[in-house]
Amino acid sequence: MNRPPFARQALALALATTTLGAAAQTTPAAQLEKSQVLAGGNVVTAYRVPVVSSTGAVKYYDMSFVLGVSTAGVPSFSKFTTAVSPTTQGINFVAGTYKASDGKTCQVSTSMLTGGRQQVTISCNNKEASDPLSLSLSTGLLAGHPFQVDLTKANIGNITGYAQYAWGKVLYAYWGWNWGCLHNSDIVSAVQAGNQISIGGYDLGNVQICGSILTRQ
């Protein structure tokens, strides 16, 4: 399962209209391929998109847009929003009760490991459907990571800025295809932004293919 190509192309086009300016020493660009993109329904959201200015300076932005569809079935852009990404990413998870985008209630717990890593455990369930899901992640570099072997095999270290996220695995998934792709032992990432946690699913590789947003209750 691949990330919807139209969603990626549409967001890239929207970004181009807002970031491309006059030619200078460096061509301004939004590096969408280095961000975490989630698409659901007619809403596309990208977290920590690196945006390069004409001087080569890089800033990170969170962006989203709503895709409108006319009565004739013609898509269009609407409600494009952007904001500078919070500086507290990846290593500052907030424990508590969260609600997932598919209705699951999730309990997030945190602890500190040797060396300053933050351990994050996410346990979700939908009482009506009874489909428990459990994830375990840790912050920090791959060297010494609790899942170092699996993450190295998946080439997570080749992702630019990977250390700005927590990485781990699916410990248990009662149903397959949780949040679009999650199965037992799949690679997952997580990043905290305000009262939300963005989860990315990577199967056993280093390309995100699904995800969900958890909102603190």
C-alpha positions as CSV (number, residue, x, y, z in Angstrom):
1,M,0.0,0.0,0.0
2,N,1.5,3.3,-1.0
3,R,0.7,6.8,0.1
4,P,-2.1,8.3,-2.1
5,P,-0.2,9.8,-5.1
6,F,-2.8,12.4,-5.7
7,A,-2.6,13.6,-2.1
8,R,1.2,14.0,-2.3
9,Q,1.0,15.7,-5.7
10,A,-1.8,18.0,-4.6
11,L,0.0,19.1,-1.4
12,A,3.3,19.6,-3.3
13,L,1.5,21.9,-5.8
14,A,-0.1,23.9,-2.9
15,L,3.3,24.3,-1.3
16,A,4.9,25.4,-4.6
17,T,2.5,28.3,-4.8
18,T,3.5,29.5,-1.4
19,T,7.2,28.8,-1.2
20,L,8.6,29.5,-4.6
21,G,9.9,33.0,-5.1
22,A,12.4,34.9,-7.2
23,A,15.5,33.1,-8.3
24,A,18.5,33.5,-5.9
25,Q,21.6,31.6,-4.8
26,T,19.4,28.7,-3.7
27,T,16.1,27.7,-5.3
28,P,13.4,27.9,-2.6
29,A,11.8,24.5,-2.1
30,A,9.5,22.6,0.1
31,Q,10.9,19.1,0.7
32,L,7.7,17.2,1.2
33,E,9.4,13.8,0.8
34,K,11.2,14.4,4.1
35,S,8.1,15.1,6.1
36,Q,5.4,12.9,7.6
37,V,2.3,13.1,5.5
38,L,-1.1,11.8,6.5
39,A,-4.2,11.8,4.3
40,G,-7.7,11.0,5.4
41,G,-10.9,11.7,3.5
42,N,-10.4,15.1,1.9
43,V,-7.8,16.4,4.3
44,V,-4.0,16.1,3.8
45,T,-1.7,17.1,6.7
46,A,2.1,17.2,6.6
47,Y,4.3,17.5,9.7
48,R,7.7,19.1,9.8
49,V,8.1,19.9,6.2
50,P,11.6,21.3,5.5
51,V,11.2,24.6,3.6
52,V,14.5,26.0,2.1
53,S,14.7,29.8,1.5
54,S,16.7,31.5,-1.2
55,T,19.6,31.9,1.3
56,G,19.7,28.1,2.1
57,A,18.1,28.5,5.5
58,V,15.8,25.7,6.5
59,K,12.7,26.0,8.6
60,Y,10.1,23.3,9.5
61,Y,6.4,23.8,9.0
62,D,3.2,21.9,9.7
63,M,0.8,22.2,6.8
64,S,-2.7,21.0,5.8
65,F,-5.3,21.6,3.2
66,V,-8.8,20.5,2.5
67,L,-9.6,19.2,-1.0
68,G,-12.9,20.4,-2.3
69,V,-14.9,18.6,-4.9
70,S,-17.5,20.3,-7.1
71,T,-20.8,18.9,-8.1
72,A,-19.2,17.9,-11.4
73,G,-16.6,15.9,-9.5
74,V,-13.7,18.3,-10.1
75,P,-11.2,18.6,-7.3
76,S,-9.9,22.0,-6.0
77,F,-7.8,23.3,-3.1
78,S,-9.3,25.1,-0.1
79,K,-8.4,26.1,3.4
80,F,-4.6,25.7,3.0
81,T,-3.0,26.4,6.4
82,T,0.6,26.5,7.6
83,A,2.4,27.1,10.8
84,V,6.0,26.8,12.1
85,S,6.4,23.3,13.6
86,P,6.7,23.2,17.4
87,T,10.3,22.9,18.6
88,T,9.4,20.1,21.1
89,Q,9.3,17.1,18.8
90,G,9.8,13.5,19.3
91,I,11.5,13.5,22.7
92,N,8.8,15.2,24.8
93,F,5.8,12.9,24.7
94,V,2.9,13.7,27.1
95,A,1.3,10.8,28.9
96,G,-2.5,10.6,29.1
97,T,-5.6,9.5,27.3
98,Y,-5.8,10.1,23.6
99,K,-8.4,9.5,20.9
100,A,-7.3,8.1,17.5
101,S,-8.7,9.3,14.2
102,D,-10.5,6.0,13.8
103,G,-12.2,6.3,17.2
104,K,-9.9,4.1,19.2
105,T,-9.1,5.3,22.8
106,C,-5.4,5.2,23.5
107,Q,-3.5,5.3,26.7
108,V,0.0,6.8,26.3
109,S,2.6,6.1,29.1
110,T,6.2,7.3,29.2
111,S,9.3,6.5,31.1
112,M,13.0,7.4,30.9
113,L,15.6,4.8,29.9
114,T,19.4,4.8,30.5
115,G,21.1,7.4,28.4
116,G,18.2,9.8,28.4
117,R,15.9,8.1,25.9
118,Q,12.2,8.4,26.4
119,Q,10.3,5.2,26.2
120,V,6.7,5.5,24.9
121,T,4.0,2.9,25.2
122,I,0.8,3.4,23.3
123,S,-2.1,1.0,24.0
124,C,-5.3,1.5,22.0
125,N,-8.7,-0.2,21.9
126,N,-12.2,0.3,20.6
127,K,-14.6,-1.1,23.2
128,E,-17.3,-1.7,20.6
129,A,-15.1,-3.5,18.1
130,S,-12.6,-5.0,20.7
131,D,-9.6,-4.5,18.5
132,P,-6.6,-3.9,20.8
133,L,-3.4,-2.4,19.4
134,S,-0.1,-1.9,21.3
135,L,3.0,0.0,20.2
136,S,6.4,0.5,21.9
137,L,8.8,3.3,20.8
138,S,11.9,5.0,22.0
139,T,13.6,8.3,21.2
140,G,17.2,8.8,20.2
141,L,19.7,7.6,17.7
142,L,19.8,4.1,16.3
143,A,22.9,3.2,18.1
144,G,21.8,1.7,21.4
145,H,18.1,1.9,20.5
146,P,16.0,-1.0,22.0
147,F,15.0,-1.9,18.4
148,Q,18.3,-1.1,16.8
149,V,18.5,-4.4,14.8
150,D,15.1,-4.0,13.3
151,L,15.4,-0.3,12.6
152,T,18.8,-0.7,11.0
153,K,17.5,-3.6,8.8
154,A,14.7,-1.3,7.7
155,N,17.2,1.5,6.8
156,I,15.5,4.0,9.1
157,G,18.8,5.7,9.5
158,N,18.6,6.8,5.9
159,I,15.6,9.0,6.6
160,T,16.8,12.6,7.0
161,G,16.0,13.9,10.5
162,Y,14.9,10.5,11.8
163,A,16.1,11.3,15.3
164,Q,13.4,14.0,15.6
165,Y,10.9,11.1,15.9
166,A,10.5,8.2,18.3
167,W,10.8,4.8,16.6
168,G,9.6,1.4,17.5
169,K,7.4,-1.6,16.6
170,V,3.9,-2.9,16.8
171,L,3.8,-5.2,19.8
172,Y,0.3,-6.5,19.2
173,A,-2.4,-5.9,16.6
174,Y,-5.6,-7.9,17.0
175,W,-6.7,-7.0,13.5
176,G,-4.5,-6.5,10.5
177,W,-4.5,-3.2,8.7
178,N,-4.9,-1.0,11.8
179,W,-4.8,2.6,10.6
180,G,-4.4,1.4,7.1
181,C,-1.5,-1.0,7.4
182,L,-0.3,-1.9,10.9
183,H,0.4,-5.5,11.6
184,N,2.4,-7.3,14.4
185,S,6.1,-6.3,14.4
186,D,5.7,-3.5,11.9
187,I,8.0,-0.5,12.2
188,V,6.3,2.7,13.5
189,S,7.2,6.3,14.2
190,A,5.7,8.9,16.5
191,V,6.1,12.6,17.1
192,Q,4.3,14.9,19.6
193,A,3.0,18.3,18.4
194,G,1.0,20.1,21.0
195,N,-1.9,18.0,22.1
196,Q,-1.5,15.6,19.2
197,I,0.7,12.6,18.5
198,S,1.3,11.7,14.8
199,I,1.8,7.9,14.2
200,G,3.4,6.6,11.0
201,G,3.4,3.0,9.8
202,Y,6.3,1.7,7.7
203,D,5.6,-2.0,7.3
204,L,9.2,-3.4,7.5
205,G,10.9,-0.6,5.4
206,N,11.6,3.1,5.6
207,V,8.7,4.5,3.5
208,Q,5.6,5.6,5.4
209,I,2.5,3.9,4.1
210,C,-0.2,4.7,6.7
211,G,-0.7,6.5,9.9
212,S,-3.1,8.2,12.4
213,I,-3.4,11.2,14.6
214,L,-4.0,10.8,18.3
215,T,-5.6,13.8,20.1
216,R,-5.2,14.2,23.9
217,Q,-8.5,14.2,25.7
